[in-house]
Structure formats: C-alpha cells, structure tokens
Amino acid sequence: MNLSDSFFNRVEKKTNVKKETILDLAEKLQGDNMKNEDNLRDVIRKLSDLTGKNVSKEQEDKIVNTIISDKVPNNIDKMI
C-alpha cells in the first residue's frame, strides 16, 4: 500500500494522529495479524484513545467484522 503524504496530512488534520503513529499501528497489522481479532481490537482502542473519539462495542464489532470479512472499500482514502 503506497499512501501519499497528502493522505497522511488529511488524516492528521482530522484526527491529530501523526503519520509515524499510523505507520506503527499499521505495522502491527501486517500479514496474518490483519485477521487476528485481538490485534484489530487493540489497534481500534489505541486509535480511539489517540483521537479522543469514543468507539462503542457495537462500532468496534462492526469494524472488526468488516475487516475480517474483507469488506473494506478499496478507496478508503476518499472517506477521510
């Protein structure tokens, strides 16, 4: 995945989460870890803490299920 700096700049502007933090969390999800529910939940909770956005249990479940079932949109950068 090759994401441009403009993508990271948009994310940082909206969330106050720096590129380096995003890359560190993304590294945690490399390979088979992307299908590991515990790792996904850990990353979601860390992002929630970093951004100050509350993620309900229902939202967390929906995010995890979307990722595990490979239903993440290809153009996710347009959602930011």
N, CA, C and O of each residue as an XYZ file, in Angstrom:
320
protein
N       0.853     -1.173      0.000
C       0.000      0.000      0.000
C       0.894      1.229      0.000
O       1.725      1.401      0.892
N       0.725      2.067     -0.981
C       1.524      3.270     -1.094
C       0.611      4.481     -0.900
O      -0.089      4.902     -1.822
N       0.629      5.014      0.274
C      -0.222      6.163      0.574
C       0.615      7.426      0.548
O       1.714      7.471      1.099
N       0.094      8.428     -0.085
C       0.832      9.675     -0.232
C       0.820     10.477      1.068
O       0.014     10.249      1.970
N       1.744     11.416      1.117
C       1.806     12.297      2.284
C       0.540     13.126      2.419
O       0.153     13.484      3.532
N      -0.109     13.436      1.309
C      -1.341     14.223      1.394
C      -2.430     13.451      2.147
O      -3.230     14.040      2.874
N      -2.450     12.143      1.966
C      -3.393     11.312      2.709
C      -3.108     11.426      4.206
O      -4.013     11.672      5.004
N      -1.848     11.246      4.571
C      -1.483     11.327      5.983
C      -1.737     12.715      6.545
O      -2.136     12.852      7.701
N      -1.510     13.739      5.745
C      -1.788     15.102      6.194
C      -3.273     15.301      6.469
O      -3.641     15.942      7.453
N      -4.130     14.754      5.605
C      -5.581     14.853      5.820
C      -5.989     14.108      7.085
O      -6.801     14.596      7.871
N      -5.419     12.929      7.273
C      -5.743     12.137      8.474
C      -5.289     12.886      9.719
O      -6.040     13.002     10.687
N      -4.057     13.393      9.695
C      -3.543     14.107     10.863
C      -4.367     15.350     11.161
O      -4.624     15.657     12.325
N      -4.782     16.061     10.133
C      -5.589     17.275     10.330
C      -6.926     16.945     10.996
O      -7.395     17.683     11.862
N      -7.531     15.832     10.584
C      -8.840     15.456     11.138
C      -8.739     14.783     12.501
O      -9.646     14.909     13.323
N      -7.637     14.065     12.750
C      -7.576     13.217     13.941
C      -6.495     13.597     14.943
O      -6.516     13.141     16.086
N      -5.553     14.431     14.517
C      -4.382     14.773     15.344
C      -3.487     13.568     15.615
O      -2.734     13.562     16.588
N      -3.564     12.548     14.762
C      -2.705     11.371     14.873
C      -1.621     11.504     13.808
O      -1.918     11.647     12.622
N      -0.373     11.456     14.237
C       0.748     11.665     13.334
C       0.996     10.450     12.439
O       0.641      9.321     12.775
N       1.610     10.716     11.305
C       1.931      9.685     10.321
C       2.707      8.533     10.957
O       2.419      7.366     10.691
N       3.679      8.858     11.787
C       4.512      7.834     12.408
C       3.684      6.892     13.282
O       3.924      5.684     13.306
N       2.717      7.448     13.992
C       1.845      6.637     14.841
C       0.989      5.713     13.986
O       0.798      4.543     14.318
N       0.479      6.244     12.889
C      -0.334      5.438     11.979
C       0.498      4.291     11.416
O       0.039      3.151     11.359
N       1.718      4.601     11.003
C       2.585      3.574     10.431
C       2.955      2.516     11.467
O       3.043      1.332     11.140
N       3.171      2.932     12.705
C       3.460      1.968     13.779
C       2.275      1.028     14.002
O       2.453     -0.180     14.159
N       1.073      1.589     14.015
C      -0.120      0.757     14.190
C      -0.337     -0.148     12.978
O      -0.724     -1.307     13.126
N      -0.087      0.380     11.784
C      -0.239     -0.416     10.566
C       0.739     -1.593     10.556
O       0.405     -2.688     10.102
N       1.940     -1.353     11.060
C       2.933     -2.423     11.129
C       2.431     -3.570     12.006
O       2.725     -4.738     11.752
N       1.681     -3.222     13.028
C       1.131     -4.231     13.931
C       0.127     -5.128     13.207
O      -0.153     -6.242     13.650
N      -0.410     -4.636     12.097
C      -1.438     -5.380     11.358
C      -0.908     -6.017     10.073
O      -1.688     -6.371      9.189
N       0.386     -6.160      9.969
C       0.966     -6.757      8.770
C       0.692     -8.255      8.705
O       0.593     -8.927      9.732
N       0.571     -8.761      7.493
C       0.416    -10.200      7.269
C      -0.847    -10.757      7.894
O      -1.930    -10.189      7.759
N      -0.692    -11.864      8.570
C      -1.830    -12.559      9.172
C      -2.435    -11.809     10.352
O      -3.546    -12.126     10.776
N      -1.733    -10.834     10.882
C      -2.259    -10.075     12.023
C      -3.520     -9.300     11.676
O      -4.279     -8.917     12.566
N      -3.747     -9.065     10.381
C      -4.933     -8.331      9.942
C      -6.200     -9.150     10.203
O      -7.294     -8.591     10.287
N      -6.058    -10.445     10.327
C      -7.207    -11.313     10.589
C      -7.289    -11.716     12.062
O      -8.164    -12.489     12.453
N      -6.380    -11.190     12.869
C      -6.362    -11.504     14.291
C      -7.267    -10.518     15.030
O      -6.954     -9.333     15.136
N      -8.377    -11.018     15.531
C      -9.374    -10.157     16.160
C      -8.808     -9.371     17.342
O      -9.125     -8.194     17.512
N      -7.976    -10.011     18.154
C      -7.407     -9.317     19.318
C      -6.519     -8.148     18.882
O      -6.575     -7.072     19.477
N      -5.702     -8.358     17.847
C      -4.859     -7.270     17.340
C      -5.701     -6.132     16.788
O      -5.418     -4.962     17.045
N      -6.731     -6.472     16.031
C      -7.612     -5.439     15.482
C      -8.254     -4.612     16.588
O      -8.270     -3.383     16.523
N      -8.777     -5.281     17.591
C      -9.429     -4.567     18.694
C      -8.435     -3.674     19.434
O      -8.770     -2.563     19.847
N      -7.213     -4.170     19.597
C      -6.174     -3.377     20.261
C      -5.881     -2.105     19.466
O      -5.779     -1.022     20.041
N      -5.746     -2.234     18.160
C      -5.475     -1.073     17.308
C      -6.655     -0.099     17.333
O      -6.456      1.112     17.422
N      -7.868     -0.616     17.255
C      -9.058      0.238     17.305
C      -9.102      1.022     18.606
O      -9.385      2.220     18.602
N      -8.826      0.361     19.708
C      -8.847      1.038     21.019
C      -7.748      2.087     21.127
O      -7.964      3.166     21.678
N      -6.564      1.768     20.596
C      -5.475      2.750     20.622
C      -5.821      3.969     19.777
O      -5.570      5.106     20.179
N      -6.399      3.725     18.606
C      -6.808      4.856     17.765
C      -7.903      5.672     18.437
O      -7.921      6.899     18.343
N      -8.804      4.992     19.106
C      -9.870      5.682     19.830
C      -9.273      6.594     20.901
O      -9.677      7.748     21.044
N      -8.313      6.065     21.647
C      -7.651      6.860     22.684
C      -6.888      8.043     22.082
O      -6.967      9.165     22.581
N      -6.153      7.775     21.007
C      -5.349      8.817     20.372
C      -6.195      9.962     19.834
O      -5.806     11.127     19.918
N      -7.339      9.626     19.289
C      -8.179     10.639     18.657
C      -9.199     11.254     19.606
O      -9.811     12.275     19.292
N      -9.381     10.631     20.768
C     -10.380     11.127     21.704
C     -11.797     10.836     21.255
O     -12.751     11.442     21.743
N     -11.929      9.907     20.325
C     -13.249      9.530     19.809
C     -13.683      8.235     20.480
O     -12.943      7.251     20.490
N     -14.871      8.243     21.031
C     -15.387      7.051     21.674
C     -15.877      6.062     20.621
O     -16.644      6.428     19.731
N     -15.438      4.825     20.721
C     -15.905      3.760     19.832
C     -16.673      2.773     20.702
O     -16.112      2.118     21.581
N     -17.958      2.687     20.434
C     -18.792      1.772     21.216
C     -18.439      0.329     20.882
O     -17.783      0.053     19.879
N     -18.880     -0.577     21.730
C     -18.666     -2.007     21.496
C     -19.294     -2.410     20.161
O     -18.717     -3.198     19.412
N     -20.460     -1.874     19.873
C     -21.151     -2.178     18.614
C     -20.335     -1.689     17.411
O     -20.197     -2.405     16.419
N     -19.801     -0.478     17.502
C     -18.983      0.056     16.419
C     -17.704     -0.758     16.247
O     -17.297     -1.062     15.126
N     -17.076     -1.106     17.366
C     -15.860     -1.909     17.330
C     -16.138     -3.254     16.666
O     -15.361     -3.708     15.826
N     -17.242     -3.889     17.040
C     -17.609     -5.177     16.433
C     -17.803     -5.031     14.926
O     -17.363     -5.881     14.153
N     -18.456     -3.959     14.518
C     -18.721     -3.731     13.101
C     -17.410     -3.528     12.330
O     -17.238     -4.074     11.240
N     -16.501     -2.753     12.893
C     -15.201     -2.519     12.258
C     -14.435     -3.829     12.121
O     -13.920     -4.147     11.049
N     -14.364     -4.587     13.212
C     -13.638     -5.859     13.201
C     -14.249     -6.808     12.173
O     -13.526     -7.418     11.386
N     -15.560     -6.934     12.176
C     -16.223     -7.843     11.232
C     -16.006     -7.407      9.786
O     -15.833     -8.251      8.907
N     -16.013     -6.104      9.532
C     -15.776     -5.594      8.183
C     -14.376     -5.952      7.708
O     -14.193     -6.373      6.566
N     -13.396     -5.786      8.577
C     -12.011     -6.077      8.205
C     -11.795     -7.575      8.031
O     -11.198     -8.004      7.044
N     -12.269     -8.366      8.970
C     -12.062     -9.816      8.910
C     -12.749    -10.428      7.689
O     -12.242    -11.386      7.105
N     -13.886     -9.884      7.309
C     -14.621    -10.433      6.164
C     -14.223     -9.782      4.838
O     -14.897     -9.974      3.826
N     -13.122     -9.008      4.843
C     -12.587     -8.371      3.625
C     -13.594     -7.468      2.924
O     -13.699     -7.487      1.697
N     -14.326     -6.686      3.688
C     -15.311     -5.780      3.101
C     -14.898     -4.314      3.213
O     -15.743     -3.421      3.144
N     -13.596     -4.066      3.385
C     -13.087     -2.698      3.462
C     -13.025     -2.128      2.051
O     -12.469     -2.778      1.166
N     -13.574     -0.935      1.803
C     -13.551     -0.348      0.461
C     -12.128     -0.112     -0.022
O     -11.247      0.211      0.774
N     -11.902     -0.269     -1.304
C     -10.584     -0.026     -1.899
C     -10.195      1.433     -1.881
O      -9.006      1.747     -1.842
N     -11.158      2.333     -1.907
C     -10.870      3.759     -1.951
C     -11.059      4.397     -0.587
O     -11.707      5.438     -0.475
N     -10.508      3.791      0.441
C     -10.674      4.274      1.814
C     -10.137      5.693      1.979
O     -10.642      6.441      2.816
N      -9.123      6.084      1.199
C      -8.567      7.436      1.335
C      -9.589      8.507      0.986
O      -9.455      9.639      1.453
N     -10.600      8.199      0.188
C     -11.641      9.176     -0.154
C     -12.634      9.374      0.989
O     -13.404     10.334      0.988
N     -12.616      8.471      1.958
C     -13.522      8.570      3.095
C     -13.007      9.564      4.122
O     -13.763     10.002      4.990
N     -11.741      9.924      4.040
C     -11.112     10.812      5.030
C     -11.227     12.241      4.573
O     -10.761     13.149      5.262
